């Protein structure tokens, strides 16, 4: 079995197939049979038994095979009643004969399926030339390189080497391997050859290296994308990067540069090919990281009001242990500021010698001098981000020491302190861009209309607030403290005020005032008034802090409050774990600057969003995330695990975090006793209703009957995922990246019907017109307004139909090409070209540009199978054309209704009162109005994006047809014409971008 002997070459696959194994044979009538399949010794035919047919009929000639497909990608699989119970990764189909019939099989593991697919593809591609497999496996570029490495280290030139030297050499080539494992492999080889000496020959060295350093899953991928060679050339790499990895504007020179940087053999670098070891290095490099490098820069609009961003915030920043017994420590500030924290806390008390101190008031030991703390803050305030830093000042000082606090802050921070009085003419807070390099003080403020030097304000003490709320006498007045005018004047944009209820806040709160909510209070409000909380947070900053009951300094789940739009969710940075992982992962986006722009549905003045939504968000198109967990590399033993020795049984858990409708988790099977390279090969699918708020957390655990133990994790916002084959660098429990510890995955993102976002691709749920779901507008009960919204009903249906028709047509083409819904159109054209170009490179169709749309015209007669594919292709071009040509008109109608509706926004209350609506009915009318505006804006945006995607698809198809030889051969005139049409598509694209869309 492959788990015992790794597959590292085509000859390994062939040997396995010749020995044979049991595969399930799937029939169109929903029947499944177990059959034993073997490959003939002369490699000419595939056979199976038992069979009712005579032996000569229970076989398939290799020469009759047209294609080999991995996955459930044939009519038989799609229509089989039991198909849902069959794993996508264990299914394969052998397409044969002129009519493209399929032999549909299921292996008992993904590994075995990969061996049959790779082996058969190899045989089909080599069927036109004599085979000498054993010979060819020793003539590969890899073996030539390994021999050269061996010869360079063999100083005596005897062709033999000490085992110690060989072990060192392999360890140098692959530092992740354990020495004990290399020695064991040499012992195995020597035992199989019944050798007495421990010296290593050149062949043994090459064999040991190949078996130890070939990751079978990477080998299968290499064979697949190189069209069954044992290496990639620049063209293979280019197609892989474009069609699979979602990379745009890639050139041959860029691919040759990758080869030069990653290929290990000199011959490969000179000739421009990448063998298995170089390809493995490339896939492990930062260039193939799962995190999109675009998001390592600031990519979001930073000119919106401060209240429109999530802000990276720390709770009790001065603590590095728990909040009950932990001493104050300056390193709390150092760590938080280096991690782009933009809201930190200072609890200031009276200290000796008239010098204020910062301390944990539950534990007065080791206080910090206030002056020293702000010197460190001043030094590191803008170390990791130049956007504003908020200082949450917990003032417990007497008036004389408050004045010392002010002196220190003015002297040390200087003009970084933001003290400008807020403008009453404004309605919103300034933007992070406007407040760059500024330090903002949050705290209590004396009334501006009273000319007093000091006065009483309510205490901002979190613990006191909680005990007041827990006490029997809830109405008891909060404690008052004295505040001096100088300290009051340092507070401008973040004046602390008490929250009473949303009605009071919306009437009386100023935009520069902010409320702090205890975790319990914020949870109650989030559950009882989710829509009001979102609307409140559009204008005002709100801060949520963990309960004082969390004496171990555990953390809240920040997502619960982010979903309500709360900007500042304060975290106990000193406490690692899942909640801190979510917080750290979330703020990796937008250049790690500590500010993340909230989704537009949570910012727009008129929009409807409820944090508790259980399904589709109005105006947002759900995405489908497809994750295939392929394998793991070099998993360490869990910390403190000693019961099981060196053995671990890993499995992977995939958690989705976001709005409640998106929260879910799934897990892979457990791989027994393998920490070096466990193969999981399992695919998962998740519907994401609000992609902008979703995060994915990969957790690797050790399966143990006592309690599963943590190995590593990685958390990433959905928006930052790169599609294709990616390695995930795992982080330890405390959040550090672990060297060489990775997960190998495949990622694709698509919308529900299977089409991809531009460059991100995914799920086949074809919806006929009858069953199609349209996002409905709601009745407000206000006739004037409802009449306007009625005008949008038809354009909204048209927009949905155009989008869905195009997506369904794309899915049909993919299915007929034998590709999964997550495939790109580029991959479709590549597959089509292999069928439509004969062995002497003459195409049976030609690319014909009509009005800048890429049609394929047959040259002569074609088999029915190909006619069917071309008909589906024609329909896809037709639907794309309808969308591209009609989108502007429909978009304008939708936008017009939205604009006309918005003109009544200010009048809603008066109109409602005229119609006799009040109380709950009036609120319902206003909510329905917001819902409709949100739907119109969202559907308009979706149509705009679909048009841009269709334009991009037309360009991609044309480029793919040109590169695959599906344009008139040898005709410079035709190529020139094609290039002109491509320019026309680009101009059309640019024109629309500059115009209405």
N, C-alpha and C positions, 0 to 999 in steps of 0.2 A: 504493500500500500504506500501511496505517496507520503503519508505521514512518517513512514519509516525511512524512505529514501527520497531525498528531495529531487525534484525535476530541475535539471540545469541545462538541458539541451534537447534538440529535436529527437536525438536517438533515444533519450530516456522516455519520451512520450511514445515513440514507436515500440520500444521494448514492452512498455506497460500494455499497449493495445494488443500486441501479439499474444501476451499472456492472457488477455481477455478479462472481462468482469461483467457482472450483472447490471443491466440497465432496464428501466421501465419503458415500454413502447406504448405511446399514447395514440389511440385511434379517434377519428372524428366522431364516432358514435358514443363517446364518453366512456369507452372501455379502456382499461389499462392492463397490459400484460407484462410479466417479468420474463426477460429473455437474456441469454448469455451471449454477449457480442465479442467477436475476435477479429483481428486483422490477419489476412493470409500471410504466410511466411514470405511470399514473393511481393508483398505490399501492393497487390493489384486489386484486391476486393475486400469488402467488409461482409462478415457472415454472422448469422444469429441462429440460436437453437434453444428449446425445441420449436418446431414450426410444422404446421399442417402441410406447408408446401414441400416439394422435394428439395433436397439440399441445394440443387443448382438454382432454385428460385428464391431461396431464403438468403439471398446475397445481393450486394450492390457493388457494381464495379466503380473503382475510384475514378475512372475516366468519365463516368456519367455524372459525377458530382459537379454542381454549378456553384453552390455557396454553402458555407456552414455558419449558422447563426447561434449565438449564445443568448439565452433568455426565451421568454414565451412570445415569440414574434412571428407566429404563423396563424392562419385561420383555425387550424386544428386546436391550438392552445387557446385561442381567443374564444372559441365556441364550445370548448369542452366543459361540461358541468362541474368537473372536479378540479378545473384549472386553479381555482382560488387556493386549493390546498397544496399546490405545487410551488416550491420555492423558485422565484425568478432566477436565482443564481445557480440552480441545479439543472435547469432546462436547456436543451439544445436541439437544433433541427438541422437535418442534412437535406438540402434542396437538390433535386436531381432530375435529369431528363429534360427534353425540350419544353415540356409543359410546366416545368418548375414544381414538380410534386414534392411533398415533404415527408421525410421520415422523422417523426417527433419522439424525442427520447428524454428521460429524466434520470440523472445520475444520483447516487446516494449521498454525494457531497459536491460542493462547488469545485473543490480541488479536482475531482475525477472528471467533472464536466469540462473544466479548463484543459485537462490533458487530452481528451478526445477532440475538442475544438481545435487546439493548437496542432495536434498530430495530424488530423485530417486536412487542415488548411495547408500544412507543410507539404503533405503528399500531393494535394491537388495542384499546388503551385509548382511542384517539381515533376508532375506527371509527364511533362514533355521531354524530360532528360533522364538518362540512366541514374539510378540511385546507388550510391555507395555510402550509406549513412555513417557507419562506424569510422570510415576514413574521413568523411567530411567533418565529423565532430572534432577531430584533432587538427583540422586545417583552418579552424575559425581564427579571426583576428585576435580573439581573446587568448587562445592557446599560444599563438605566436608571441603575444606580449608577455605571458607568464613564463614562457621559455626564456625570453630575453632577460626577465627579472632574475630568474634562477641562475642563468649563466653569468650575469654580472656579479652575483653573490658567491658563485662557485669559484673561489680564487685559485684553487689548484687545477681547475679545468678537468676534473675526473668524472663529471656528470653525476656526482654523488655528494651528499651533504649530511652533516650531523643533524640529528633530529632537533637539538636545541636551536641550531642556526635557522632551520626551516620554520620552527615555531615563531622565533623572533621576526622572521621575514613576513610571515602571514599576519602577525600582530601589527607590524608596521603598516602593512597595506590596509588592514581593517582593524583600527584600534578598539572597536566595540566588542570584538570577540574575546571570550575568556580563554586563558591559557590552557586550563584543564580540558576544555572542549576540543581545542586544536590537537592536544596530545592524544586524546581519546580517538579522534578521527584517524591519526596516523597508526595507532594500534589496530584499529579496525581494518585498515588497508593492508597492514602487514600480516594480520591474521588470515585475511581472505587469500593472501598469496602464499601462506605458510612459510613466511620468511623468518629466519632466526636473527638476522642483523637488524638494528634499529636505524641504520643509515637510510637516507631518503633519496630516491632517484628523481630525475626531472619529471617523469610521467606521474609519479606518486605525489609530488609537490603540486602539479597542475590539477590532479584529481581531487586532492584534499581541499585546495583553495576553491575549486568549482563547487564542491558539495557544501562547503562551509559558508561561502560568500554569495551564493546565488539565492536570491529571494524568489521562490517560484512565482509569486503573484506579479513581480516586476518582469520576470522572464515571459510570462504569458502575455502581458501587456506589450512588451517589446515586439514579440512575434506578431501580435495582432496589428500593430501600427506600422510595422516594417514590411507588411505583406509577406510574412513568413521567411524573412531573412533573419540572420542572427545579429543584425546590427541595423541602425538607422542611418540613412543619408540625410542631407540637408532638406531634401524635398519631403521625406517622411516626417521629419521634425516640424517642418513648416505646416503641414496638414494637421498634425497632432495639436500644435499650438492654436491653430485657427479653429478647427472643428471641435476639438475636445476641451481645450483649456480656456476658450473664450478670449484669446489674445487677438487684438486687431492690429492692422498695419504692420504685419511681420514681413520681413524680407529674407531672401536667401542668405544675404551677408550676415544678418543677425543670427540666423541658425548656424552658419559656419563659425561664428564667434562663440556661440554656446558650445559647439563641438570642440573648438580649440581650448576652451577653458575647463571642460569637464572630462574629455576623453583621456584615458590614462596611457594608452599606447602611442608611441611616436608615429607609427604607421597610420593609425586612425586620425591623428591630428593633421597629418600631411594630406591624406586622401579624402578627408572630410566625412568620416563616419563615426558613429557613437555606438560602442559595444555595450554589453550588459552592465559592466562595472561603472563606466562613465555615465550611463543613463541612470543608474541607481543613485550615483552621487548628485546628478542634476536634480532628480526628483526630491532628494533630501535637502537641497540647497534653499537658501532664503527666497530664491526666485520662484520656487513652487510652494511657498508658504500659503496657508489657507487664508491669511489676513490680507485683504486687498491693500496694496501699498498706497493707493490713492487716499485712503482714510488715515494714513500716517501723517498726512498734511491737513491743514485746516480747509475743509471743503464746504462748510456750511456758511450761510449768510450770518455775519456777526453784527449786523446793523439793526437788528430788531430789539424791542424793549427787553430789559433784563428778565422780566417775568415770563418771557417766551422760551427760556432755556432751563434745562436741568443743570444743577450746579453741584459739583463734586464737594461733599461736605463731611466734616469730621466732628465727632461728639467728644467732649472732654479730652481735647487734643493733648493735654499735658499728661495723660495717663498712658503707661505702657503695660500695666497689669489691670486687675479688675477694679471697679469703681468703689468698692467697699474698703479694701485694704491697701490698694496700690499707691505707691508714693508718686509725687509729681516728678516728671523727667523731661529735660529739654529735648531729648531724642524723639519724643512724641511729635514735636513741631517739625523737627528736621525730616522725619520720615514722611509726614503728611504733605509738607510743601514739596518734597522731591517727587511725590506721587501726584502732582498737579492738583492738590486739594485747594479749593477756592473759598472755603468757608471754615474758619477755625475758631475754637473757643478759648477764652481767657477768663478764668474765675479769679478775680483780684480781691485780696483781703488786706487789712492793715498788717504791716510788718514792723519789726523793730527799727529803731533809729529813723523813724519817719520815712522808711522805704517800703512801698507796697510789695506784696509777694503774691505769687500764684501757687495755690496748693489744692490738694484734694481735701475738702472740708470734712470728709469722713475720717481722714488720716492726715493729721497736721505735721507728720514727720517729713523731712527733706523738702521744705518749701523752696521755690525758685524765686530769685529776685526778679521782679517785674521788668526792670531795666534790661537785665541779661536776656530775658525771653524776647523782648521786642527788638533787641539788637540782632538776634538770630533770625527773627521774622523779617526784619529789614533786609538782611543779607540774602535770604532765600525766597523772599516774597514772589519774585518773578523769575526764579531759576528755571522752572519747568513750563511756565505759561506767562504770557504778558497781559493776560486779561485780569479784570479787577479781583482783588482779594477782599473778602468780607471778614471783619473781626467781630465775633459775637462776644460782647463784653458783659460778663456777669459781675456787676459792681457790688461789692460787699464792704466798701471802704468808708471810713469817716471822711467828712468834707476836706480836712487838711491833706489827707493822703490822696484824695481824688485830684487835688490840684497838682500833686507830685506826678500822678499818672499822666495828666495833661501835659505837663512840662516835658516829661520823657518822650511822650509820643510826638510832640511838635518838634523837639530837638532831633530825635532819631529818624523819624519818617520824613520830616521836612515837607516839601511840596508834593510828596506822594499822597499825603492825606487829602481825601476829598471832603471839603467842608462847605462847598457852595450850597446856598439855600435853594431848595427845589422851586421851580417856577410854577405858580398856580395856573398859568395859562396852558401848561402841558397836561396831558391826560395819562401818559404812560411814563415809566422809568426810562432813563437814557439806556443806550445799547452797550454791550460789552466793548464794542469797537471804540465808542466815545469815551469809555472809562478805562482804556488801556493804561497799565502801569499805575493804577490808582488803588489806594487802600481805603475801604469804606468801613466806618464804624457802625455796628448795629447796637442800639441800646435805648434807654429811656431818655425822654426829652422834657424840659420844662415848657410850660405854655409860652408861646412867642408873644402873646398880647400882654403878658405881665412883666413889668420891669422889676424883676427881683433877682438877687444875686444867688439865692439858693431857695429850694422849696422841696415839698414832699411829693414823691411819686410812688406808685406801687412797686413792690419788689419783684424782680424778674427771676426769682429763684425757682428752678424746676422742681427741686425736692419739696419746697414749701407749697408750691402750686398743687403737687400731687397729694400731699397730706391734707390740704384744704379740701380737695375734691373728694378724698376718701372719708373725711370726717362727717359725723352725723349732721353737723350744722353747716350745710353747703352754702348757706347765704352769708356765712361769716365773712367779713370784709378782709381782703388780702392785706398782708403786712405792708406798712409804708416805710420808705427809707428817705433820707435826705440826699439831694443831688445838687451839686454846685453848677452855676451857669456855664463855667468854662468847659466842663465835661459834657454838659448838655449840648453846647455849640459844636462839639466834634461830630455829633450825630446829624446826618442830613437826609440821606436816601433810605435809611433803614431804621426808622423810628419804631420801637417796640410798642405795640398796643394789645389790649386784651380782646380776644374773640368772644362775641356774644351769640350772634346768629347771622346767617347770610343776608337776611333782609336788612338788618341794621348795617352790616358791612357795606352792602351795595349802595346804600343811601349815604352813609356818613363817613366811610373810610377814605382817606386820601391815598393817592397812588404811592406816596413815599412811606406809607406806614405798613408794617408787616406784623403778622401774628405767628406765634409759635404754638404748635399743637403737641400735646403728649401723644405717644403712640396709641393709647387706648381711646383718646378723644378723636384722633384722626381716623382710626378704624371705624368708630361709631358713625362719624359723619360720612365716611366713604360708603358705608353700607346703607345708610338711610337717605342720603342726598347726593348720589354720585354725580348727577348732571350739574347740580348747583356748585359742587366742589370744583368741577372742571371749569365752569364759567367764571367762578371767583378767581381761579388761578390764571385766567387769561390776563388779568390786570394787576393782581397783587402777588407779591412774593409770600409763600408760606413755608414755614420750617417745621419739620417733624423730628422729634427727638425720642430716643428709646426710653422705655419705662424705667423708673428708678428701682422697680422690683427686679430688674435684670442685674442682680448683684454680681453675677459672673461676667458682666459686660458682654453678654451675647447680643446678637444683632437682630434688628427687624428685617423683614423681607422688603427691600426698597421698592421692588416692582409694584407691590400693592398700592403704594402712595404715588409712584411715578404714573401709574394708570389714571390717577385722579388729577394729574398735572402738577402735583407738589414739586416745587423746584429743589428745595434744600432738604434732603433726607439725611440726617446726621448719623454717621456710622462710627462704631467703636473700632477704629483702625487696628487696635492691638489684638483683636480677636479674629483669627482666621476661620474659614469655614465656608459653606455654600453661599451664605448671604454676602459675605465680603467678596467672594468670587464673582457674584453677579455685579456688584458695585464696581469692582476693578475692571471687569470685562466691558461693562457698559461705557465707561469713560475712556476706553482705548480709542474710541472713534473720534472723529473731528480733530485729528492731530494730537490727541491726548491733552487738549488745552484746558480741560476741567469744565467746559461748557458744551452742552449738546442741545441743539435746537429741537423743540418738541414738534410732533407731527402737526401739519397745518389744521387738521380737524380739531386740535386742542388749542389753536391760537386764533383762528379767524373769529372776528367779532360776532358774526352770526353763523353758527354751525352747531350741529347736534352730535354729542358724543357722551356715552355713558360708560364709566369704567367697568360696570357689571355686565356689559353686553355679552350675550351667550352665543352670538352668531356673527353674521356678516355685518361689517361696519358700513353705514350708508355712504355710497360714493367711493368706496375703496374696493379694488378687485382683489379677491383672495389669491394668494400664491400657493403653489405646492412645492414643498421642499423635499427633495429626494436625496437621501443619504445612504451610501453603501459603505459599511464599515468593512474594510478589506483585511487589514492585518495590524499587528502591533510590533514595536521594536524595543528590545532591551528594557523590559519592565523591571523595575527594582522590587525587592521584597518590601512589603509594607513595613513602615516604621514600627518597631516593637514586636514584630511577628517572629516568634521563635518556635512555636509548636510544631510547624510542619517542615522545619529545616529549610532547604533552599528551594523547595517546590512551591510554585504558585499556580492557581487555577483561575486565570483572568476572564472577566467578561466586561462588556462595555455597555454603559447606560447612556441613552441620549435623552436629555431633558429639554423641553421647550418651555421658555418663560415668556410671558407677555400678558395680553388681556386674558381674562378667565377662559374665554372660548378657545384660546390657543394653547393653554397650559396642559401639557401631557408628557408622558415619558414612555420609552420602550427600551428593551434590552436585547443584547445578542445572547446566543447560547454560551455556555462556559467552555473554554478550551482547557482540557486537562493537562496539567504539568508541563506548561510551556511558557517561559517568560521571555525567551530570546526573539522568537518570531511567530507568535500565535496567529493562525489564519482564521478569521471569522467569516468573511465572505457572506455578509447578510445585508439585505436592502430594506430600507424603511421609507415611509412616506408620511408627511405631515401637512395638513392644510393650515395655512397661516392667514388669519383674517385681517390682522393689522401688522404688516411686515415691519413698519417703521418702529414699532415698540417691541419687536420680538428678539429674544436672545436664544442661542443654542449652547447647552453645556454638555460637553463630553466627559463622562466620568469612568475611569477604569477601576474596577474593584476586584479583590481576590475572593473568590467564592469559598466560604468557609462555614461549616455547620454551626460554629459557635457564634458567628456574626461576621458579615462580609467586611473586609478591611480595605481602606482607601489606598490606591496606588498612585493615581495622578488625575488631573482634570484640566480642561481648557474651556473658557467661556468667551463667546464672541457674539456681537450683535449680528443679526441676520443680514443687515445692509452691508456688512464688511466681508461677507463670505466671497471667496473666489470660486468659480465653477471648475469642474474637471477633477483630475487626480491630484490630491494634495496631501502633504504631511502636516500633522498637527503637533506642535511642540508641547508636551505635557508639563503642567506646573505641579509642584509639590503642595502639600497641605498648607504651607505658609505662603504659597504664591510664587515661589522661585521657579524659573525655567530649569528643568532637569536635563543635563547634557545627554544627547543621543537617545532620549526616551521619546518616542513618537507613535502616533497612530496614523495609518495610511488609509485614506478615505476617497470616495468619489462623491462630488456634490453637483446637484443640478437644481435649478429653480425655474418653475414654469407657472403659467396660470392654470386655472382648473381644467381647461379643455385640451391642454397639451402643448400650446405654443409657448415660446420662451420670451422673456423680457429681452431687450437688445443685449446680446452677448451672454445673457444668463438663461439657462434653459430648463420641459417636464411632463403630466399625468393624463392618461386617456380616459376622460369621462365624456363621451360624446353625447351632447344633449340635443335631441330633435327639437324642432320649433314648438311642437305641442307641449313638451315637458319643460320648455325653457323658462328659467326664473327671471322675471324682470323686477328691477328694484322699483317698488311702488312709491308714488307720492301720497302724502296724507292729506285728508280734508281738514282745513283749519276751522271751518264753520263761519268764515268771513267771506261772503259771496264775492266781493270785488277781487279779493286776493285769490280765491279758489278758481275764478274764471281765468286769471293769468296763468296759474299753474296747469290748468287743463290744456292750455296750448302746448305744453311741453311733453304731454303724454306720448304723442305720436313720434316726435323726434327722439325721445328716450328709447322707445322700442326699436326704432330704425337703427340707432347707434349700437344697441346691444346686438341686434341681428347682424349688422355688418361685422362687428368684432367676432362674434361667435361663428359666423359662417366662414370667415377667413381661418379661424383656429381649427374648426372641424375639417376644412379642406386640407390644411397642413397635416393634421393627424392621419387622414386617409392616405396621403402620399407616403408618410412615414411607415404606416402599416403595410402598404403594398411593396415598399422597398425592403420590408422585413426588419425595420428598425424600431426600437422602443420610442415611446412618446417624448422621452427626454433628449432624443437625438436632435442635432441642428440641421438646418436645410443644406448646409455645406456637406454634411455627412450623407444626406439623401442623394445629392448630385454625384458624389464620389461612388456611391453604391450603384446608382443608375448607370454611370459611365462604364463601370466594369461589365454591365450587361449589354450596353448599347454600342460598345466599341469591339470590333471583332479582333481575332488573334493577329491579323496583319495591320492593326491600328486604323482601320477604316470605320468611321462611325456610321450607325444605321439611322441616326437622326442628325439634324443640324440646328444650331441656335439661330433663331430668326427674330430680329428685333422689330416689333410693331408698336409704333407710338411709344418707344422707350420701354416696352415690356418684353421680357425674355421668353418667347414661345419656343417650343421644340417641335420641328417638323420632321416627319418620317421620310426616309429616302428609300422608296421601294416597299415591299410587303414586310409585315412584321407578325410574329406569333401573337396569339390572343393575349397571353400574359403581359407582353410588353405594351399592347394596345391599351389594356386596362390601366396600367401605370401611367401611360401618357395622358389618358382621359382624366385621371385624377389630378395629374400635374396641370393640365389645361384649366381644370375647374379651380385649382388653387390660384393660378395667375389671374383668372377671371374675377374671383372673389376679392383678391388683393386689389385689383384694378378698380372694382366698384368702390371699395373702401377709400382708396387714394383719391378717386375723383369726386366722391360724394361727401367725404368727411367734413370739408370746410362748410358746406351749406348746412348740414345737420348741426355741426358745432355752433354755428352762428345762431341758429334757432334756439338751441339750449341756453347759450350765453345771454341771448336777448331776454328770455323768460326770467333768467336769474337776475339780470339788471333791473328789469321792470318790477319784479318782486321786491328787490332791495329798496326801491324808491318808497315803499310803504313801511319800511322797517321802523322808522321813527313814529309812525302813526298807529302802530298796532294797538296800543292801549286804548286810544280814542275810538278806533274802529270797533274794538271789542265791546267797549262800553255802549256805543251806539246800538250794537246788535244785541245788547242785553246780557253780554257774557261777564261773569265776575268770578273771583276766587279760583277754584280748581279748574273751571271750564276755560277761564281766560288764560291761565298758565298753560293748559293743554294746547290751546290755539297757538300760543307763542312758541311752544316746544315743537308743534307740527310745522310751523313756519320755518324754524331753524333746521328741522329735518329735511324739508324740501329744498332749501337753499344748499344744504350740504350735498344732497343727492345730485342736484343740477351741476354744482361745481365739480364734484367728483367724477360724474359721468362724462362731463365735458373734457376733463383732463385725461380720462381713460381713452376717449376717442382720439384725442390729439396724439397720445402716446402710441395708440394702435396704428395710426397713419404713419408716424415716424418709423415704427417697427416694420411696417409693410414696405416702405421705401428702402429701408436698410436691407430687407430680405431680397428685394429685386436686384439691388447692387450685388449682394453676396452670391445670388444664383448666377448672375451673369459672369462674375469673376470666376466662380467655380467651373462654369461651363467652358470658359476660355482656357483655364488651366488644365481641364481634363480632356481637351481635344474634341469637344462637342460643337465646335464652330466649323465652318467649311474649311477643309484641310487645304493647306498650301495657298490659300487666297489672301494675299496681303490686303486686297480691297475689302474683303469681308471683315477681317480683323480691325481694319481702320474704322469701318462702319460701326462695328460693335463698340469700339472705344468711344466713338462719338456719342453713341446711345448712352453709354455709361456716364459720359459727361452730362448728357441731357438729364439723366436721373439725378445726378448730383446737383445740377442747377435747379431742377424742380424742387429738390429737397431744400436747398439753400433759400430759394425764392419763398417757399412756404414758411420757413423759419423766420424770414424777415417780414413776411406778411402777416396774415391773420393768425396763423397757428404759431 
